[in-house]
Amino acid sequence: MSLSRQTIAILGGGPGGYEAALVAVQLGAGVTVVEPGGLGGACVLTDCVPSKSLIETSNAMTLLNRSSALGIGTGGLDRFTAVNAARLYRRITDLARAQSQDISARLAAEKVRVIRAEGRLAGAGMVTAGGEQIKADTILVATGAMPRVLPGAEPDGERILTWRQLYDLTELPPDLIVVGSGVTGVEFASAYHALGSRVTLVSSRDRVLPQEDPDAANVIEDVFRHRGMAVLARSRARTVRRDRDSVTVTLTDGRTVTGSHCLLTVGMVPRTAGIGLDEAGVKLDARGFIEVDRVSRTSVPGVYAAGDCTGVGMLASVAAMQGRIAMWHTLGEAVEPLRLGHVAATIFTDPEIATVGVSQRAVDAGEVAARVGKLPLATNPRAKMAGFSDGFVKLFTSPGTGEVLGGVVVAPRASELILAVSVALEQRLTAEQLAHTFAVYPSLSGSITEAARKLMEFAPGAR
């Protein structure tokens, strides 16, 4: 362990910041975290933790509404609809607050100093916060990002909303228009539709989730339409206007869509303006994100950056790893550079989409040579028992060695199932080795080993 007595100043208390702080104190550094809001940052207080809590409730509603197909009576009701919105939102905000307090307690136990104020760089090795100057050997910028706002569609926090404003509502939106069909848009569209809102999803592209695995995106869009959600493809929002208790979204082709609320999910912009980065010489890209290398260094010696403000990965797990890597590097520890190709990601729709490693897009473009094995979830006995039929398991393997290069899982709890593929990728296992691994019968994970057996015919020397 390092005996360093270096001082570290961290701007931002989200995953990139607080995880870095924990590593730094373990290595003997003195650490100050500057965070104007609660510890955990937007990830814990307004983004990941609240949204996934909402989605957990929506998943429970989906199971209840499917109960009759499993032989469970509903007392004459065809559908469970008793969602107590006030209680739901209160539970979500309480969970977020509790998680933030847990992080705060952990940092306090580790003797990390926390200043609750806005911070900015103020020259070489200097940060200012709350009227105080903090001298540091290393500065880590982990200020995150915020929802992008469309001109002509400015949120009012009541009817026109970003996802960070949803939890201030006192009711479920009766008619919700979701503008944007990327990850955030489809997650909230899926959740609110399951909770009982009538949802219209406005997608500017040919299909939802245009940057994701096309087979997975097609499954989700088919599920949405089958369940009664209105999906408007090739439809771009021009303006959003509120008229008392309703909103009207005007599309670029002149059509209009009216609802009770509009949720804007049109991307993120970094929180990098006004914190002294330009003055310090920290290089930003054309969109305002901080440019970093694979060990989180910026263009200025002694200044590192992690998390959404870098535009790298835009996942809490990536932010946390960037922060850890920055501390290991600056404090002289052995460090392996960030490998985005090994990062697992999940889209928390119903069913979930989880991916790791190479993509179908890269295979189709000829960037990666790979064999593809795909197995529909409908053939899995556990899925049949639970009444699931939408989804699949897909594996990519090297045509030369049979090594697992990545995979896609579309299934309930795909976020848990993808770990098997991640381990295979990290440990350079072959399809044959994965196929020879015992899976519980019956289980959804059995489809992963079965997909691997399907690929064994392509393995070198296969008979």
N, C-alpha and C positions, 0 to 999 in steps of 0.2 A: 504493500500500500504506500502511496505517495505521502511524504512528510511535508508537502508544500504548505506554505503559509500565505499563499497568494490570496488576494481579495477579488471577489467576483461580484459584479453588479448585473442584475437581470431585470430587463424591462418587460414585464408581463408575467402573470401568475397562472397562465394556462398550462396545458400538458408539457409544452416545450420548455416553459420556465420553471415550473415546480419540480419536474423530474430532473432537470439539470441541477437545480439547487440541491436535491437530495444526493446526487452523485458527488457534487463538489464538496459538500460538508463531510461526506464519508472519506474523501481524499484529503481532508485537513484544511480546506480553504475556508476563509471567512466569506459569508454570502449575504448579500442584501437583495431582496426581491422588491421591486416597485410595481404595485398593482393598484389602479384606481378603484376597481370594483372588488368583488369577492374572489378569493383564491379558487383556482380551477378555471377562472376566466370564462369567456363566452361558452366554451365547450361544456362546462359543467352547469352554468347558470341559465343559459338561454338556447343552447344548440343541441349537442349530442345527448346529454343526460335527459333533458326534458322531452326531446322528440322521441327518443327510444322508450321512455316511460309511457308516452301517449300511444305509441305503437304497440306496446305490451297490452294495454287495455283494448285496443282495437283487435288484436289477435284473439283475446278472450271473447270478444263479441262475435268474431267470425266462427269460433268453435261453438258458441251457444247457438248461433243461427244455423249451424250445420248439424245440431244434435239430433234432429228428427231423422236424418238419414242414417244415424247410428243406432236408431231404435229407442231414443229417449223421448218420452212424451213431454209436451210443453204446457200441459194444463189447458189445452184448447187454443193456446196462442200459436200463431204461425211464426212469430218472430219476437225475440227479446229486444225491447226498445228503450228500457228504462236506464238511459245514460244520464246520470246526475252531473251536468257540466261543471257546476260550481265545485262539487266534491272532487271531480276528476282533475280540474286545474289546480285545486288546492293541494291535492296529493302530489302532483307533478312538481309544483314549486317547492313543497316541503322536502321532497326527495333531493332536488337540486341543492337546496340550502344545506341539508344535512351532509351531502357529499362535499360541499365547499368547506363546511366546518371540520369535517374529517381531515381534509388536506391541510387546513390551517393548524389543526392540532398536531399533525405530523411534523410540519415545518417548525412549529414552536418547540416540539420535543427535541428536534435536531439542532436547535439554537440558530435557526435561520432568521435573520432580521427581516421584517416586512414593513414597508412604508406604503401606506394606502394613499397614493397620490398619483397624478400624471407625472411621467418622467420623460426626460429628453437627454440626448447626448450634448455635452457642453465642452468640447475640446478633447484633446488626447487624454484618454484614461479618466474621463470625468463625466459624471451623470448628475443632473439636478432633479430634485423631487421634493415637493412640499416645502420649498424655500431652503432646502438643504443641498449642499454639494457633497457628492460621494465620490471619492477617488478609488479607482479600481484598476487592477492589473489587466483584467479581462472584462469586457462588456458583452453580454448576450442580449440581442434584441429578439423578443418573442411576443410582439404586440398583436399578432393575429390579423384577422380580416373582418369585414362587416358586409352585410347584404348590399348588393348593387341596386341602385334605384334607377328606374327608367324615367327620362324627362317626359312629363305629361302623365305620369302615374305615381305621383308622390304619395307615400303612405301617410295616413292620418291617425293610425293607431287604433281605429275603431271599426271601420268598414274596409279600408284599403290597408293591407298589412304586410309586413315582412314576417318571417317565421319567428323572429325574436319577440314579436308583439302578440302572438296567439294566446299566450297564457294569461293575458290581462282580460280576456273575454269572460263574460258571465254566462254565455250560452254556446251551444254548438251552432255553427253557421248552418242555417237551413238549406241554403243554396250557395255552395262555395265554388268560385271560379279560381282555379289554380293556373297561373301564368308561368309557363316554363316546365318542360318535361325531362329535365335532367334528374340527377339522383334525388335532390331535395324535393323537387316537385312531385315525382312519382311516389316518394315515401309518404308525403302528407296527403296526396290524393288517395292513396290506398287506405291510409289510416282513417281519414274522415269519412270516406265512403262506407267503411266497415262500421263506424260509429253511428251511421244513420244520416249523414248529410247527403244531399244530392250534389254530386260533384261534376263539374265540367273541367276537363284538362285541356289547356290550350298549348299545343305543340307546334313549334315553328318548323319542325323537320318532318320527313316522311314517316317516321315512327318515333315512339318514345325512346328515351335512353339512347340517343344516337351515337354516343361514344362508347357504349358497352357492347358486350357480346351480342351479335344480332339474333342468334337463336334464343337467348335469354330474354332479350327485349321483346321479341315476337310473342313469347309465352306470356309475359306480363301484360302486353297490350291486349292480347286475346282474353286474358282473365278479366281485365278491366271492362272490356266491352260485354263479355258474357254476363258479368255481374250488374250490368246496367249503367256503368259510368259513360258519360259522353266524352269522347276523345276527338278533339278537332285537330287533325293533322294538317301540316303545311299552312298553319294559321299563326301569324305574328301579331302581337298586340301593339297597337299604336298609342292609345290613351286609355286611362281608366278614370272614370268620373263618378263621383258620389252624388246621389240625389236623395237626401234624408236617409231613409232606411233601406236603400238599395244602391247597387253599383252597376255601371254599364261599362263593359270593355269593348272598345272599338278596334276592330282588326284592320290591318293595312289594306285589305281588299274591300273595306267598307261595311262588312257585316258587323253586327253587334251581338253581344251576349250579356244578358242581365242576370244578376244574382243578388243575394243578400250581403255577401262579403267577397273580397278578392284577395288572394294570397299571391304575392310576388316572389317567385323563386328563379331569378334570372342571373344568378352568379354572385361572386364575391369580389370585393375590392380590398386591397391590403391597407392596414392601418400604419402607413409609413410616412404620411405627411405631417409636418409640424413637430417632428421629434428630433430635429437636428441632424438627420442623416445626410442631407445635401451639404451642410456646412462641414460635416466631418469627412466628406469625400466618399461616403459609402455608395457604391454603384447600384442603381436600380435599373430594372428592365423597362421596356416601353409601357408596360401596364402598371408600373409603380411597385412591383415586387422586388425584394432584396435579392441580388444575385449572390449565390453561395456555391462553394464546391462541395465535394462529397464528405468532407469532414466539418461542414458548417461554417467555414471561414468566409468572410466578406472580402471586399477589395481593400479594406483597411486593416493593417496588422493589429491584433488584440481585440478586434470586434468580430463577433460571431453572430449568427442569426438562425432561428429555428421556428418551425411551425408555419401557419398559413401566411404569414407576412413574407415568406420566401416563395410561395406558390408551388412548392415541391410536395406532391402527393396530396396535400390538403386533407389529411387524416390525422386523428389524434395520436394514433400509434406511430405515425411517421414523425409528427412534431416531437413526441417524447423521445424517440430515438435520435433525432437531430440534436436535441438538447443534451442528451447523455454523451453523444459522440463529441460535441463541442467541448464538454468538460473533460472528458478523457484526453482529448487532444491537447487542450491548453495546459492541463496539469501533468503532461508527460507520460500518460499511460499508453500502453499498447492499444491500438484502436483499428477496427476494420471499417473502411469507408461504407457509407450508406449504399445499400443495394435495393433499389426500388423494384427490381425484377422479382424479389422474394417477398414482397409485401402483399399480404392477403387483404382483400377489401370486400365489404358486404353492402348490398343495397337492401334496406329493411322493408321491403314490400311484402305482400302475402301472395305467393310464396317468396322467400328471400332469394337473392342472387348473390353468390359468393364466388370470387375469382382469385387466382394466384398464378404467377408465372406468365408464360407467353400467352398471347391473345389470338383469337380466331382471325382478327384483322391482320396481324403480322403474318400468320400462316397463309392467308389468302393472297396477301401482297407479295409473297415469295421472300419475305425478310427472314423467315425461320422455316427450316425444313422440319416437318413434324407429321407423324401419324396421328389420326384422330379417332378416338373411340367414344361413342355416345350411346347412352342407355336411357330410355324413357323411364320416368319415375312410376308410370302406371303399371309397370311389370313387377314392381317391388311389393312383396307380400305385406310388409308393415304399412306401406302407403295405402294399400287396399283396405287394410283393417281400419285405418284412421280416416278413410274416405278421401284421400288425396289422389289426384290424377294428373295435376299440372306440374310439369318440371322434368328435369333430366340430370344426369351426371355425364360430364364430358372430360376426357383426359387427353392430353397431348404428350406424345413420347418421341424421342429421337429415333429416326429411322435406322440409324447406324448402330446405336448401343442399346436402344430400348429404355433409356433413362427417362423418367418422368420430367417433363418440361413445364407442366402447369395443368390447370384444370378449371372447370366451371361447374358449380353445383346450383341448381335451381330447385329448391325444396323448402319445406318448413324447417327452420333452424339450420339453414345452410351455413350460417355463420359458425356453427359448431362443427359441422361435417367437413368444412374445408380444411380443418387442421390436419387431417390425414394426408391430404394432397400437399399441404405446406411442408410437412415432415418429409414426405417422399422427395420433394423438390430440394429441400435443404440438405438432405443426406444422400442425394444422388442415387436414390433407389430406382430400380428398373420396374417396368410393368410386371415382370415375372415375380420379382420380390414382393411387390404390393399384392399381387394375385394370390401368393402363397401365404399371406397373412390371414389369420383367423378373424372373421367378423361374426358378431353375434347374429343368430338367426331366431326370429326375424328382426331386422333392423334396417333403417334407411342407409346406414353406413355400408351395409352389404352391397349396395349398388356400386360403391367405389371399387371394391375388390372384384365385383363382377365385370365392371367396365375395364379393369386391368386385365382380366382373363380374356376379354374380347380382343385386347390389343396384343396378347401373347403370340397370336398367329403371325404378327409382323416382326417379332423379335428375331435377332440373328440366331440361326441354328434351330429355329422352331420347326417342329415336325407336324 
